[in-house]
Amino acid sequence: MKSLTRSDDDQPAPTAAKEPEFNAQIDMRKPELKKGMKFPNSKVFREALREYAIKKPVDIKFKLNEKKKISVYCINEYGWRCYASQLSRELIFQIKKFNPECTCPRSFKHSQVTSSYVAKKFMQEFDKNPNWKVVGVQHHVKQALEIDISYSQVYRAKRKATDLITRDAQLQYEKLRAYAEMIRVNDKGSRIILQIEMEDENAQPKFKRIYIKYNAQKVSFLGGCRPIIGLDGCHLKGRFGGQILSTIAKDANDNIFPVAFAVVEQENKDS
């Protein structure tokens, strides 16, 4: 006997000719959801769903949020609905059911505009302006998204943005050892010294100093500069501080020529 009820997965999918594909690099700026639309995976679908809901705007809640099935409703359940699931034996997610109509009144609050979303969305602005005032952040978010966020959300967003920015910079330090080895192997005549420090034998190594003199600098100094050098240093105003020390000379045209440089924790007798 055949069942008289049908689930969302039993709904016939549109024909192949009517199945648009979501391009994350292009369409994420202003997502448009359609029945039958395919997404590379569930992560991309969730990101597109959030951007769509914020820009629509329609506040949403998840009735089903599983690895292979996602069912979302308007927070007041006034018509808007979207259901998507993973295609059999594929990572591709496809919208199986979609009702774009919503009769909810306009609101300047949105459950999807979280502190994590604000931190990631405006990370460049947080990076350029580390002393960004709370009122300034609130005004910027309202101008960009037409959404109000609270003081506590701003504080959490600033902390999370700082963590994201700092983590990116920390990952660059991890590449210094490979960079030093690449110079040693591929640029004969160059000299590079990398110093690290460890609190104990089980701790992660921590960057301390680096000295670099490229072979081209050595050859050019010996062949075209006056045999006089100058020493100078300046503070680094990044998140990790330190100082850059440089050795300079003058070429035949009286232009400044860099001979070598070092990044140290501070300018002292040891460094």
C-alpha positions in Angstrom: 0.0 0.0 0.0 1.4 3.4 -0.9 1.7 6.1 1.7 -0.6 9.1 1.4 1.9 11.4 3.0 5.0 12.8 1.3 8.1 14.3 2.8 10.1 17.2 1.5 12.6 14.8 -0.1 9.8 13.1 -2.0 9.0 16.3 -3.8 10.0 16.0 -7.5 13.0 18.2 -8.3 12.9 20.6 -11.2 14.3 19.4 -14.5 18.1 19.8 -15.1 17.5 22.7 -17.4 15.9 24.7 -14.6 18.4 24.0 -11.9 20.7 27.1 -11.4 24.0 26.6 -9.6 25.2 29.0 -6.9 28.6 30.6 -7.5 30.0 31.4 -4.1 32.6 33.9 -5.3 30.1 36.0 -7.3 26.6 35.3 -5.9 27.5 35.6 -2.2 27.5 39.4 -2.3 23.8 39.4 -3.0 22.4 35.8 -2.8 19.1 35.0 -4.6 17.6 31.6 -3.6 15.5 29.6 -6.0 13.8 26.3 -5.9 16.1 23.7 -7.5 19.3 25.8 -6.9 22.4 23.7 -6.2 25.2 24.6 -3.8 28.7 23.0 -3.6 28.1 21.8 0.0 26.1 22.5 3.1 28.6 25.1 4.4 28.2 27.3 1.3 24.4 26.9 1.5 24.3 28.0 5.2 26.5 31.1 4.4 24.3 32.0 1.4 21.1 31.5 3.5 22.4 33.8 6.2 23.4 36.5 3.7 20.0 36.2 1.9 18.0 36.4 5.2 19.9 39.5 6.3 19.6 41.3 3.0 16.0 40.3 2.4 15.4 40.9 5.3 13.6 38.0 6.9 14.5 36.6 10.3 14.7 32.9 10.3 14.8 29.9 12.6 16.0 26.3 11.9 13.4 23.6 12.3 15.9 21.0 11.0 19.6 21.6 10.9 21.3 18.3 10.2 24.4 17.3 8.2 22.3 16.3 5.1 19.0 18.2 5.7 18.2 21.8 6.5 14.7 23.1 7.0 14.3 26.8 7.8 11.2 28.9 8.6 10.4 32.6 9.1 10.8 33.2 12.8 7.1 34.0 13.0 6.1 31.3 10.6 4.3 33.7 8.3 4.8 31.9 5.0 8.6 32.1 4.3 10.2 28.7 4.1 13.2 26.9 2.7 14.1 23.3 2.7 17.3 21.8 1.2 19.0 18.5 1.4 22.2 16.7 0.1 21.9 14.8 -3.1 22.5 11.1 -2.9 26.2 10.1 -2.9 27.3 13.8 -3.5 28.3 16.8 -1.4 26.0 19.0 -3.4 23.1 20.6 -1.6 19.9 21.4 -3.4 16.9 23.5 -2.5 13.9 21.2 -2.7 11.2 23.5 -1.4 11.1 27.3 -1.2 8.5 29.9 -0.5 10.0 33.4 -0.7 6.9 35.3 0.5 7.0 36.8 4.0 4.4 39.1 5.6 6.4 39.9 8.8 6.7 43.6 9.7 10.1 45.2 9.1 12.4 44.9 12.1 15.9 46.3 12.9 16.8 43.2 14.9 18.0 40.0 13.3 19.0 36.8 15.0 21.6 36.0 12.2 23.5 39.2 12.8 25.6 37.8 15.6 28.9 39.1 17.0 30.8 36.4 15.1 29.1 37.5 11.9 29.9 41.1 12.5 33.5 40.3 13.3 34.0 38.3 10.1 32.0 40.7 7.9 33.8 43.8 9.0 37.2 42.3 9.8 39.1 44.7 7.5 37.5 47.7 9.1 38.4 46.4 12.6 42.0 45.8 11.4 42.4 49.4 10.0 40.8 51.0 13.1 41.7 49.0 16.2 40.4 51.9 18.4 37.0 51.9 16.7 34.4 53.3 19.1 31.3 51.3 20.0 29.0 54.0 18.6 31.0 54.0 15.4 30.7 50.3 14.9 26.9 50.4 15.6 26.4 53.2 13.1 28.5 51.4 10.4 26.6 48.1 10.9 23.3 50.0 10.6 24.3 51.8 7.5 25.6 48.6 5.8 23.0 46.1 7.0 20.1 48.2 8.3 20.3 46.2 11.5 20.8 47.5 15.1 23.3 45.7 17.4 23.8 46.1 21.1 26.9 47.4 23.0 27.6 43.8 24.2 27.5 42.5 20.7 30.0 45.2 19.6 32.4 44.3 22.4 32.3 40.6 21.6 32.6 41.4 17.8 35.8 43.5 18.5 37.3 40.7 20.6 36.6 38.1 18.0 37.8 40.3 15.1 41.1 40.9 17.0 41.5 37.1 17.5 40.9 36.5 13.8 43.4 39.2 12.7 46.0 38.1 15.3 45.7 34.5 14.3 46.4 35.3 10.6 49.5 37.2 11.6 50.6 34.3 13.9 50.3 31.9 11.0 52.8 34.0 9.0 55.4 33.6 11.8 55.1 29.8 11.4 56.4 30.2 7.8 59.6 32.0 8.6 61.6 28.8 9.1 60.6 27.5 5.6 61.4 31.0 4.2 64.8 31.0 5.7 65.5 27.5 4.3 64.3 28.6 0.8 66.7 31.6 0.8 69.6 29.4 1.9 69.0 26.9 -0.9 68.0 29.1 -3.7 70.0 32.4 -3.2 73.6 31.4 -2.7 75.7 34.0 -0.9 72.7 35.3 1.1 72.8 35.1 4.9 69.8 34.7 7.2 69.7 34.1 10.9 66.5 33.1 12.6 66.3 33.0 16.4 63.5 31.5 18.5 63.0 31.0 22.2 61.1 28.4 24.2 59.9 28.6 27.7 60.5 24.9 28.2 61.1 21.8 26.1 57.4 21.1 25.6 56.4 24.6 24.7 55.8 25.9 21.2 58.8 27.9 19.7 58.3 31.6 19.8 59.9 34.0 17.3 62.6 36.3 18.8 64.8 37.8 16.0 65.6 37.5 12.3 68.6 38.9 10.4 68.6 39.0 6.5 71.2 40.0 4.0 70.4 39.0 0.4 73.3 38.2 -2.0 72.2 41.0 -4.3 72.6 43.5 -1.5 76.1 42.2 -0.7 77.3 42.3 -4.4 75.8 45.7 -5.0 77.3 47.2 -1.9 80.8 45.9 -2.7 80.6 46.9 -6.4 78.8 50.2 -6.4 78.5 51.9 -2.9 80.8 54.0 -0.9 82.6 52.0 1.8 80.7 53.7 4.6 77.6 52.3 6.4 75.0 53.8 8.7 72.9 52.1 11.4 69.4 52.9 12.3 66.3 51.5 13.8 62.6 52.2 14.1 59.6 50.8 16.1 57.1 48.4 14.5 53.6 49.5 15.3 52.0 46.2 14.5 50.2 44.0 17.0 53.4 42.2 18.1 55.7 45.3 18.4 59.4 45.0 18.1 61.9 47.0 16.2 63.5 46.8 12.7 67.2 47.6 12.6 68.8 48.4 9.2 72.3 48.9 7.8 72.4 51.4 4.9 74.9 52.8 2.6 75.1 55.4 -0.2 75.4 54.5 -3.9 77.2 56.6 -6.5 74.2 58.8 -7.0 74.0 59.6 -3.2 70.8 57.4 -2.9 70.2 55.4 0.2 71.0 51.7 -0.4 69.9 49.0 2.1 72.6 46.6 3.0 71.0 44.3 5.6 68.2 44.4 8.1 67.0 42.7 11.2 63.7 42.4 13.2 64.3 42.2 17.0 62.4 42.5 20.2 64.1 45.8 21.0 67.2 47.7 20.3 69.8 46.7 23.0 73.3 45.5 23.3 72.4 41.8 22.8 70.2 42.3 19.8 
